[in-house]
Amino acid sequence: MKHYLGCRTIDGIIVTVDGVPLDPRYDLERFTELGFEWSYKGDSPQQLALALIADCVGSDQARRWSEPFMVKVVAHLDNDWRLTDADIRTAMVCVNPEFTND
């Protein structure tokens, strides 16, 4: 099981997957050059949504569902948060009812 962590520090935002920095996946889509953000709707939170989905369920799903995932999940994250890959897959079912949670 993968573990995703996000926190705000005095040095800035940190987002990791299993202790390693999460790839922003600019190769798929560049919504911003400012990095990740959360707790609101915008370009940086959508970049985080894209990266989380891509890492967890694949790039095809990430491109298509990053905006609704950002609205339903990323915009509501606390300052410090934890998600598992199971949490992301469950949220994907809410965002896209056709998503199969395999």
N, C-alpha and C positions, 0 to 999 in steps of 0.2 A: 504494500500500500504506500502510495506517495503522500507526502505531507508538504503542504504549501503554507508558508508563513509570510506575513507582511507586518512591518512595524515602521513607525516614524521615530527617528533618532535625532540627536543633536547634529549628526552628520548628514542627515537626509533620510530618504526612503530606502528601505531594504525589503526586497521580495526574494524568497528562496524556495526551492523545491528540494527536499531532502538535504538541506544545508548548503546547496549550491545556488548561486544567483540564477534566477529565472531568465531565460532568453526572451527579450521583448518581441522577437519574431518580426523584425523590420523587413525581413525577406518576403514575408507574406503580405504585409500592409503597413504603411507608416502613417499612423493617425497623428503622431506628434514626434518631435525630437527631444521632448522634455522628460521622457521616461514615464514611469508608472505613477498613478495616483488612484485614489478611491474615495468613497463617501459622497460622491456627487456624480452627475452625468456630464461627460465631456470627452475630449480627445485622449487625454492621458488615462482615464479610467477605461476607455474602450481599448487602448493598447494593452492594458492589464488583462481585460477580458479575453482578447485575442490570444495572448500568451498563455493564459491558464487553459483555455480550451485546446489550443494546439498541443500543449504538452500532455494534456490528459487524454484527449480523444481524437486528435488528428487535425491537420491543417485545413482539410476541406470543411469540416464542421466549424472551425474557428473563423474562417472568412465569412461564412454565411450567417453565423449566429452571434458574433461578437457584440453587436449593438443590443439585441434583446437581453443577452446575458449581462451586459454592463448595467442595463436598466433594472433588471430583476435582482441581481446579486451584488455586483461590484459597487454600485451606488449606495448600497446599504451596509457595507462593511464598516466595522469600528476602526479606530485608529490603529490598534493592533489586532490582527486576526489570524485564524488558523483554519485551513480547509484541508480535507483529504481528497484523493481522487474520487472516492465514493460520493462525497458531498457535491463535487462538480458534476459527476454523472447524474445524480439525482436532480440537481438544478437544471441540467440540460433537458430532462424529461419535461419539466415545467415550462421551459422556454420553447421547446420544440416537441410537441406530443408524438411526433413520428420517430424521435430519437430512441434507439434501442439501447438500454442500459446493460450491455453485455460485459 
